[in-house]
Amino acid sequence: MVPYLYFISEQEQLLVQSPSKRYVVNGPKVFFKPFFHRILERRKGLSLAANEYAHARDSLNGELKLYEGPGFFQLQPYEEVVFEENALPLAQGEYVEVVNMNTGQVKIVEGEVSYKLQAFEKFRGKKQKAIAIDEHNAVLVRNQADGSLRLETSRQAFVPSEHESIESVIKKVLVEEHEVIVLKDEKGRFHFRSGQSEESSFFVPPYWEVLSFHWSSGLHKENRNLVIEKFDLRPKFMWYEFDVRTRDNVELILKVTFFWRITDVETLIRTTDDASGDVCSHARSRIIQEVSKVEFSNFLEEFNQLIKSSVLNPEDSFYESRGIEIHSVEVREIACKDQKTQDVLSEIIQETTTRINRIQKQISENEVTMKRIEGEILAEENERKLLEMKIQRKERECESQGEQQAIWVRSFLDKLGSDLSLPQKLEVFQMLRKQELYSSLSGENTRLFLTKDDVDLKLDIKD
């Protein structure tokens, strides 16, 4: 018989089964198949790039063989490719966990490298970045051998060893000056960190935890959903709304505002787990007791003082025993539950408002009138001062004229000499004054009326 003829290229091989064994014929070659030999497969060889690799299993002994690129490889007769993949590139600061499926051993592969899995190896998870540990970040690490925890705080790009796992990244706790934080250690004991102490910034140690509290919130303090981790020691406001009833059975809705602060955190957490709820509940109890003793009309007149005295009672040590101080309490709003009573209350408020408006209007009018009167008084006073000033000026003018006349007369009398007596001198002066007067009156359109004394006229009347 004539054997078959096979042409094999340089990238191919024939897998041939003889009566006793299996073998391969690699190209390039012309192959004449012998008698009783059977061609099982025509297959191509492995062409691997620099970043490629493949695992081939030997079906006789089960061994795995690694083929790494770059290169071209022809498989052995009993080998089969079971895994072909690109190498995993790891940059600086990256790592990946590799587990040996045969031994169970785990190793950590860090970059910079392009890693190719060896026989029986497998990646456990994806590649990860190293964790940067600095001033504000640390890593909580668990030892898989004994289960212990440790806190790694040294500055580095942290990569765990093969027997370690990262539990979490821990942020440094920063406590401000007005804050206090509570820690619980592995034995359940409390530790307090204040922002005014030297330990105002720290990492929470392993097995420790930051305590959180759930306080009541809302207007009626019905839900405990306010989460508190840091206690703020600054004064703060809190609103509260509840029902009260007066002695004459008038049911009211009272809305109040508390101005309060925490004074002692250690006392607070040892006596209560709901500070806001305790404050409001105790204050409500005290207010209800006091309001129930007064009539509705009296309550409206003195409600603010009544509320303050009931809450800020110096004999009440409830708040102090819980490390809390109430600075003040104020009534924001009062409403009646019954609509008819609310209408009456609204009318009272409206009437009071109207009366206040009328009083304010009258006060304004009175102020306007007083200002007008003050203006008139001021005007009269200024007129009086002006008149006095005119009179004083006129007096000064007259005094000046009189002084001038006196000087002139004295000078005239002195010029007459000593031959005449003073009466004679005065007679001459009077005569000259009359002459001047007559001369000034002798002008046109002048009418002169003289008495007999002025002209020295004597009449002799006969019958």
Stockholm file with secondary structure:
# STOCKHOLM 1.0

chainA/1-463         MVPYLYFISEQEQLLVQSPSKRYVVNGPKVFFKPFFHRILERRKGLSLAANEYAHARDSLNGELKLYEGPGFFQLQPYEEVVFEENALPLAQGEYVEVVNMNTGQVKIVEGEVSYKLQAFEKFRGKKQKAIAIDEHNAVLVRNQADGSLRLETSRQAFVPSEHESIESVIKKVLVEEHEVIVLKDEKGRFHFRSGQSEESSFFVPPYWEVLSFHWSSGLHKENRNLVIEKFDLRPKFMWYEFDVRTRDNVELILKVTFFWRITDVETLIRTTDDASGDVCSHARSRIIQEVSKVEFSNFLEEFNQLIKSSVLNPEDSFYESRGIEIHSVEVREIACKDQKTQDVLSEIIQETTTRINRIQKQISENEVTMKRIEGEILAEENERKLLEMKIQRKERECESQGEQQAIWVRSFLDKLGSDLSLPQKLEVFQMLRKQELYSSLSGENTRLFLTKDDVDLKLDIKD
#=GR chainA/1-463 SS CCCCEEEECTTEEEEEECSSCEEEEESSEEEECCTTCEEEEEEECEEECTTEEEEEEETTTCCEEEEESSEEECCCTTEEEEEEEECEEECTTEEEEEEETTTCCEEEEESSEEECCCTTEEEEEEEEECEEEBTTEEEEEEETTTCCEEEECSSEEECCCTTEEEEEEEECEECCTTEEEEEECTTSCEEEEETTSTTSEECCCTTCEECCEEEEETTTTCEEEEEESEEECSCEEEEEEEEEECTTCCEEEEEEEEEEEESCHHHHHHHCSCHHHHHHHHHHHHHHHHHTTSCHHHHHHHHHHHHHHHHSCTTCCTTGGGTEEEEEEEEEEEEESSHHHHHHHHHHHHHHHHHHHHHHHHHHHHHHHHHHHHHHHHHHHHHHHHHHHHHHHHHHHHHHHHHHHHHHHHHHHHHTCSSSCHHHHHHHHHHHHHHHHHHHHCSTTCCCCCCHHHHTCCCCCCC
#=GC SS_cons         CCCCEEEECTTEEEEEECSSCEEEEESSEEEECCTTCEEEEEEECEEECTTEEEEEEETTTCCEEEEESSEEECCCTTEEEEEEEECEEECTTEEEEEEETTTCCEEEEESSEEECCCTTEEEEEEEEECEEEBTTEEEEEEETTTCCEEEECSSEEECCCTTEEEEEEEECEECCTTEEEEEECTTSCEEEEETTSTTSEECCCTTCEECCEEEEETTTTCEEEEEESEEECSCEEEEEEEEEECTTCCEEEEEEEEEEEESCHHHHHHHCSCHHHHHHHHHHHHHHHHHTTSCHHHHHHHHHHHHHHHHSCTTCCTTGGGTEEEEEEEEEEEEESSHHHHHHHHHHHHHHHHHHHHHHHHHHHHHHHHHHHHHHHHHHHHHHHHHHHHHHHHHHHHHHHHHHHHHHHHHHHHHTCSSSCHHHHHHHHHHHHHHHHHHHHCSTTCCCCCCHHHHTCCCCCCC
//
